[in-house]
Amino acid sequence: MGQLTVKGLSKVYGQTAGVGGVVALRDVSFEVPDNQFCSILGHSGCGKTSLLNIAAGFEQPTGGQIMVDGEQISAPGWRNTMIFQEYALFPWMSVFQNIVFGLEMKGVGSGDRSATTSHFIKLVGLEGFENKYPHQLSGGMRQRVAIARALAVRPNLLLMDEPFAALDEQNRTFMQEELVRIWQKEPKTVMLVTHSIDEAIKLSDCIAVMTKRPGRVKEFIEVDLPRPRDEDDNRYLALKRKLRDLIHDEVGER
């Protein structure tokens, strides 16, 4: 279960007694069906990260709400897990220990913890690396650990903050393909923040294109393309042009 509903969401920073402040988000509303992949696309400063942080329970909205299956998100927890750009792994823990950590915090029994951790290590292609430490892994492998750790607790909502931004282009493309493969085997409702039009198209069932600040949904687009997505497909190219025009129109670029 994991239908995501964003309803009338607003966020103001630095407001005092209702006066002043920076309006990051204003009246943002959209819905993502259970087990669909949604990208939040827009330029820097459009409120994408604020939206993600509210969905994670790290910040509280000024107005409106974000709900999963009708229940408002108000605090961090295993039901809404986040994958960051910086991997956020514990450097003193092995691959296995990093992944099992969330299950321990959730109170899962030792037998189930071990079996679940082994399952996700296999799923993300890290068999044989269970006892390695983060500094012994490549950037792509560290992000696989982060993905496995987030999925292992069986969240209702998986949140991703530009998770492949630190990778080179070749590894980024490979990890995008791997993410789709993993998500198809372990379906979850996913919300991804990205600056990349291509990444949004390759990964998503739907894309929320944001306006410049204060961030609003300029257009919510359903992506009806077969996977894996072909960058030379005329439908792919047409959608890419549309998204580019929507974003560039916001900032007067051409």
C-alpha positions in Angstrom: 0.0 0.0 0.0 1.2 3.5 -0.7 -1.1 5.9 -2.5 0.6 9.4 -2.2 -1.6 12.5 -1.9 -0.2 16.0 -1.8 -3.0 18.4 -1.0 -2.7 22.2 -0.9 0.8 22.0 0.4 2.6 25.3 1.3 5.9 26.0 3.0 7.2 29.4 4.2 10.7 29.8 5.7 11.6 32.6 8.1 8.0 33.8 8.7 7.4 35.6 12.0 3.9 36.0 13.3 2.6 35.5 9.8 4.7 38.3 8.4 7.6 38.1 5.8 9.5 35.0 5.0 10.4 33.1 1.9 7.6 31.2 0.2 9.2 27.9 -1.1 5.9 26.1 -1.9 2.4 27.4 -2.6 -0.7 25.2 -2.9 1.0 22.1 -4.4 -1.5 19.3 -5.1 -1.1 16.0 -7.0 -1.7 12.3 -6.5 0.6 9.3 -7.2 -1.1 5.8 -7.3 0.2 2.9 -5.3 3.5 1.5 -6.6 4.0 4.2 -9.2 7.2 6.2 -9.7 6.9 10.0 -9.7 9.6 12.5 -10.5 9.6 16.1 -9.2 11.4 18.1 -12.0 12.5 21.7 -12.0 15.3 24.2 -11.6 17.2 24.9 -8.4 15.1 26.9 -5.9 11.7 25.7 -7.0 11.0 23.9 -3.7 11.7 20.3 -4.8 13.8 19.5 -1.8 11.3 21.2 0.6 8.6 19.0 -0.8 10.8 15.9 -0.3 11.7 16.8 3.2 8.1 17.3 4.2 7.2 13.9 2.6 10.0 12.4 4.7 8.7 14.1 7.9 11.9 16.1 8.3 10.0 19.4 8.0 6.4 20.4 8.7 4.3 22.2 6.1 3.0 25.8 6.7 -0.2 24.7 5.1 -1.8 21.6 3.5 -0.6 18.1 4.0 1.1 15.0 2.4 -0.6 11.7 3.0 0.0 8.0 2.3 -3.1 5.9 2.1 -5.0 8.7 3.8 -2.6 9.0 6.8 -0.8 12.3 7.1 3.0 12.2 7.3 4.2 14.2 10.3 7.5 12.6 11.4 10.4 10.5 10.0 10.0 6.7 10.2 10.4 3.5 8.3 7.2 3.9 6.4 8.7 6.8 4.4 12.4 6.2 3.8 14.9 8.6 2.1 17.9 7.9 -0.2 20.3 10.8 -0.3 23.0 12.0 -2.8 25.7 11.4 -0.2 24.8 7.7 0.4 24.5 8.4 4.2 26.0 5.1 5.2 27.7 4.4 8.5 31.4 4.1 7.7 32.1 1.9 10.6 29.5 -0.7 9.5 29.9 -3.4 6.8 27.4 -3.7 3.9 25.4 -6.3 5.9 25.4 -4.2 9.1 24.3 -1.0 7.2 21.4 -2.8 5.6 20.3 -4.7 8.7 20.4 -1.5 10.9 16.9 -0.3 9.9 15.4 -3.7 10.5 16.9 -3.7 14.0 15.4 -0.2 14.6 12.0 -1.5 13.4 12.2 -4.4 15.9 12.3 -7.3 13.3 13.4 -10.6 14.8 17.0 -11.7 14.3 16.1 -14.6 11.9 13.9 -12.4 9.7 16.5 -9.6 9.8 19.2 -11.9 8.4 17.0 -13.4 5.7 15.7 -10.0 4.6 19.1 -8.5 4.5 20.5 -11.3 2.5 17.6 -11.0 0.1 18.2 -7.4 -0.6 22.0 -7.8 -0.9 21.3 -10.3 -3.7 18.6 -8.1 -5.2 21.0 -5.1 -5.6 23.8 -7.3 -6.8 26.2 -7.1 -3.8 26.6 -10.8 -3.1 30.2 -11.3 -2.0 30.5 -7.8 -0.6 28.6 -8.4 2.6 31.6 -7.8 4.8 33.1 -4.9 2.9 33.0 -1.3 4.4 31.8 1.8 2.5 35.3 3.1 1.9 36.0 -0.2 0.0 33.2 0.3 -2.4 32.7 2.4 -5.5 30.1 5.2 -5.5 27.6 3.1 -7.4 28.0 0.2 -5.0 27.6 2.5 -2.0 24.3 3.8 -3.5 23.2 0.1 -4.0 23.7 -0.4 -0.3 21.6 2.7 0.4 18.9 1.5 -1.9 18.9 -2.0 -0.2 18.8 -0.4 3.3 15.8 1.8 2.4 13.9 -1.1 0.8 14.6 -3.7 3.4 12.3 -2.1 6.0 9.4 -2.4 3.4 8.4 1.3 3.4 5.1 2.5 1.9 6.9 5.5 0.3 10.5 5.6 -1.0 12.0 9.1 -1.4 15.1 9.9 -3.4 17.0 13.2 -3.4 19.0 13.2 -6.7 20.6 9.8 -5.7 22.9 9.5 -8.7 24.0 13.1 -9.0 27.5 12.3 -7.7 28.1 9.6 -10.3 29.7 10.0 -13.7 27.4 9.8 -16.7 28.2 6.2 -17.5 27.6 5.0 -13.9 24.5 7.2 -13.6 22.9 5.6 -16.7 23.7 2.2 -15.4 22.3 2.9 -11.9 19.1 4.3 -13.4 18.6 1.0 -15.3 19.4 -0.9 -12.1 16.9 1.2 -10.1 14.1 0.3 -12.6 15.1 -3.3 -12.4 15.0 -3.3 -8.6 11.8 -1.3 -8.4 10.1 -3.7 -10.8 11.0 -6.6 -8.5 10.2 -4.8 -5.3 7.4 -2.3 -6.3 7.0 0.8 -4.1 5.5 4.2 -4.5 8.6 6.4 -5.2 9.1 10.2 -5.3 12.3 11.3 -6.9 13.7 14.8 -7.0 15.8 15.5 -10.1 17.2 18.3 -12.3 17.6 15.8 -15.2 14.8 15.6 -17.8 16.2 12.4 -19.2 16.4 10.8 -15.7 12.7 11.8 -15.1 11.6 10.3 -18.4 13.6 7.1 -18.0 12.4 6.3 -14.5 8.9 7.8 -14.1 5.2 6.9 -14.5 4.4 10.5 -13.8 6.3 13.8 -13.6 5.4 16.9 -11.7 7.0 19.9 -13.4 7.5 22.7 -10.9 7.4 26.5 -11.4 10.0 28.8 -10.1 9.7 30.0 -6.5 7.2 29.9 -5.0 7.0 26.3 -6.3 3.7 25.1 -7.7 2.9 22.3 -10.1 3.1 23.8 -13.5 2.0 20.6 -15.2 1.5 17.0 -14.0 2.4 14.6 -16.9 1.6 10.9 -17.2 4.5 9.0 -18.9 2.9 6.2 -21.0 6.1 4.7 -22.6 7.1 1.1 -22.4 10.2 0.2 -20.3 13.1 0.1 -20.9 12.7 3.6 -22.4 14.4 4.2 -25.8 16.0 7.7 -26.0 15.6 7.6 -29.9 11.9 6.8 -29.7 9.9 9.7 -31.2 7.5 9.7 -28.3 10.5 10.0 -25.9 11.9 12.9 -27.9 8.5 14.6 -28.0 8.1 14.4 -24.3 11.7 15.6 -23.7 11.0 18.7 -25.9 7.8 19.3 -24.0 9.5 19.1 -20.6 12.4 21.3 -21.7 10.0 23.9 -23.0 7.9 23.9 -19.7 11.1 24.4 -17.6 12.8 26.9 -19.9 9.6 29.0 -20.1 9.7 29.4 -16.4 13.0 31.1 -16.4 12.8 32.7 -19.8 15.4 30.4 -21.4 15.4 29.1 -25.0 
